[in-house]
Every structure is written in C-alpha cells, then in structure tokens.
C-alpha cells in the first residue's frame, strides 16, 4: 500500500509515474482541497480534477489544467452575457462540476462524489479529498491590486488565476481547517501505508492545507521514516507555479534546503534533482535523508523512473 | 402601459406579437416561476428563459424551449459520467443558468438577475418574475410511475419533462406560495396597466402559480374590466402541452367555456379562436365578454394580428 499526498499538476504527473510501477489499486492519493471554490454556484475542486483527468488520460498537457480537446461554448456565451469568466471552465470540465455539485446538494460528501467520479472515469487509484469539510486557502496580498489595497485577503483562486500569481504575498490562512476532520479513510491510509509519497507540489499552498487538517500532521510525524518527499524546487526555482516566490515571501529559502527545513519534522527522505546535488549535505543537515535523482517529469518514462526511485527510497 | 401574465411558449409568442404593435418598453411581462427548479446546483427558470430567448430572437422554434443552434457538449459528457441528463441543458443555455445561479448565490434577487439578463440580451420589455420567493408547483400523480405509486407528489419538471406529462394528475400544489410576496414592481404594474393581457398559457400550471402569490389575484379582480385573456384551448385541445388533459383531470371542462369559468372572477374579456365561435354565448354566460378572432400564432404576422386584437379588446 502506497499513499501519495497531492496538489495539482506535479502530483498528477507523479501519480501517472507511480501507476506504471505499482498496481494502481494499491495507491491512495490524498488530495488538497484548499484550492476548492464556489463559482456560478458550482463546487469546483481544481486539484481533484487535475489528478482525475490525468489518471483518466484526458488531461490537457499544454495548459496543465482542464481537459484535452476542450471546447468553450458555455464560457463564450457567459462572456457575451458579461458574466465572470476569468476562471475558465471548459464544456467537458463543466460536466464534472455539474455532477459534483448536484451530488453535494443531494447530501453526498465530497469524498463519496470524488470516488464515484474516479470510478466512472475508469481510475483504479483510490482518490481521497483531504477532508469533506470546507477548508479554503486565503491569501493576504502584500501589494495593492484591483481587488483591494495591500493587506487585502483574497480567495486562493483570486490570487492564483485572477491575478495570475503575479503579486507578492504577505500571508496564508487555511480557513476552516481547525474545525475540519480528515475525510473517511485518510488517517487509516496514512497508518497502513508502506510508503507515503509527498508529491512535488507546492509545499505551502498544496501540501500546507493537507497538514492543516487536524490529525494529518501528527499521523505523518508518526510515520516519518516512511515518508518520502520529492522536492518541487529544482535549482532554486519551481518548475511551475509560484512556490519559489511564495517560499521567499513567507520566509523560507526557495531551495531544496528550504524544502527540507519545512518538511523535516515529518519527512524521512527528500528526493532532490541532480541539478541540486551540491546541496545534498545541506539537506541532510536539516534532518531528512537525501536522495539525488532526475526529478523533472518531462516524459511518462521520466515520471515512471522517478516513481521507481521514490518507492525504493524508503529508509 | 401593458402588462402580460406569462407562462412559457404561448406567452413568448404572444409577447413577440405585442412588441410589434406597441413600444416594447411599455410592456411589463410577469412570468411564472412555479416551473423553476434546482438541478446540478443550478437555478433554472424555464419560463423566464423561454420568454427571454424568444424576445432576444434566439429561441429554438422547433423544440419550443432552449436556444437555436444549440450544442450539447456538457450534457454529452454528463451522460458519459452517468449523471442525470433527462432535463436537457444546452451549452449556451447553461451560460444563462451559471450567470443566474452565481448572482443568486451572491445575494441578488431573481428579479434583479432577470432584469440584468434581459438587458444584456438587448430586450426592452420589462421582465418580472411573479415572485422572488420560492414557489414550486408540485404535482400529485394519479397513476403509478417509475417515481412512485399512484398518489406520489413530484416536482413539476418530473411530471412535465421526466415523465413527458404522459401520466394522469390527481392534484396540484404551489409549494411556498402562501409565504411568497409579489416581486418588486408586480403589484405596481398591475395597478398602473391600461390593459392586462393573460397570454395563452396553461391556466392551471402557468397562470395558476401567478395567482397563488398573495395579492396578485386580488389585484386582478380589482382590474377585471381591463383584463383580456387569450384562451390556450382551441377546439377543446391545447395547442401545446397538457393543459386540456390537466383541466379534465382536475374537474374543469377542457374548452373555452371551461377557461371562461376558471378565469371569470378576474378576466373581463376572453379572446377565443374562430374554431370556437359557436361557444361565444356560452363563454359570455360564464361572465367574461367574448371576442372571436384567429388565435393560433403560426407566424409572426399572426402573432402581431392577435396582439392587435387583444389591445383593442378592452371593454
């Protein structure tokens, strides 16, 4: 049994490698819901969808989000109406949101509908939202934007998509986390896993909200020797997204050493890229064992090779 | 000033005639919301949409609902997921529901978002939902169906669309009506109108929920001489939909005389089709004056001619 802690694109790639080296039905992916939002009355779970679309082989590899070969009829009409269209929802993608929202309104939990959707997409990996309760990442902006003066707190997608994460950040808060409970199966999976993989996702806004759900961090601390993380920072930069800038802005060195420092209490092994080989000793000085390997998943084969490294990495 | 009481298709045709004979911005359409529903978390207002699409010239004249040249990408994907797809929502139509639902969730009233949408569609006719409060037509079925045994009460669209109104009905109820208030402007429009037109809509399930909103029926009774209705029953049959069967099942003769009897307390003039000319005296015996004219709006010219008849009909 293998558990993967997941954000969006980096995690989806990691999972697509893992399913090539271990039986998919032995994998449980615990997915961030801090990015979730309500838009047009629909419940949107961007990380769950990215993981689902990727494992179903229907992901849009160019954008890193949404569905391949997507069409935009609904959004086009919504734009003509003057509706909010900064968060782009493709026509096929919308079917997911309609299905999910209808089920939630009928009383289903997010984990139940996530499980239904992954089965209906033919996915054998067990997908669990970190929690069925609302946890929403809120971002305090360090600069004035169209959304308000410096110091304004906005929803994650306002920062990430609407402002294209081009603005400095002064703080993060995981609204609702203190009252959230891990989704059914989360703590059980963490307790039973042979290996717990921390995918190369944003440590602060993808892995952070997972850790903020009461009980999850403690469970990880208890499994520390079996927790293997892949650094999302390579040569001082994030491969995608604002992880490097967020780390710097919020007081952590944007490097594999910074990742090691953040993860040290609960990660036993950190896999870093060959580009960072010179930092291996500094990583180990922070606590985790360090493994150096190619971590850039540019191809399915590269993702599978990294998956093999991670599975063999456990101390 | 002219007010039109509206259901769906018949009312939309009547309005498209009226706008050809009086300035559109002197017309206020008060539209039934008893057919409204929540589906996939979206607020759907079928009658408001039929009227809006028709006045915007984007209605699908073949189906009588939805948008011309519609595409079905979202529904196709939803069907592949095994989601509920019996209520067909086209891609462009969905943009309306997303816009409306997002606005309602942000705190807008149904009348505010209806007004916004009609303006953005370039419609000069003032569109008012009968009420901003939830009024939902519930149908008690007289026969067993896939939805339950005889006597089961279902939502209107379950009867109308899901069961294709092919089942006998034992009763109607307008859930929420007793607590509903007329939408802002409804009573004012009824008080100020020179003529109040009752469009050829289903008397029981389109006009009925309008009358059930406290205050509306009394306002109409007070304006009786100025209320002109067009019979939706021609030669004993409804031109579209189940009005004739519903009337028979619920104890009213499905004829122009039956319509006259239903409407007598608050309708001063009833316009009936030439096919029913022989019933004119029986209509007047029920109370309303009777005018005989072509009422089948097969073409835009026919609709405009009927509109002229209605406007000239006031006693």
Interface residues (C-beta under 8 A of the other chain):
Chain A: X38 X39 X40 X41 X42 X43 X71 X73 X74 X75 X76 X77 X78 X80 X81 X82 X83 X84 X91 X92 X94 X95 X96 X98 X99 X101 X102 X104 X105 X117 X120 X121
Chain B: X38 X39 X40 X41 X42 X43 X71 X73 X74 X75 X76 X77 X78 X80 X81 X82 X83 X84 X91 X92 X94 X95 X96 X98 X99 X101 X102 X104 X105 X117 X120 X121
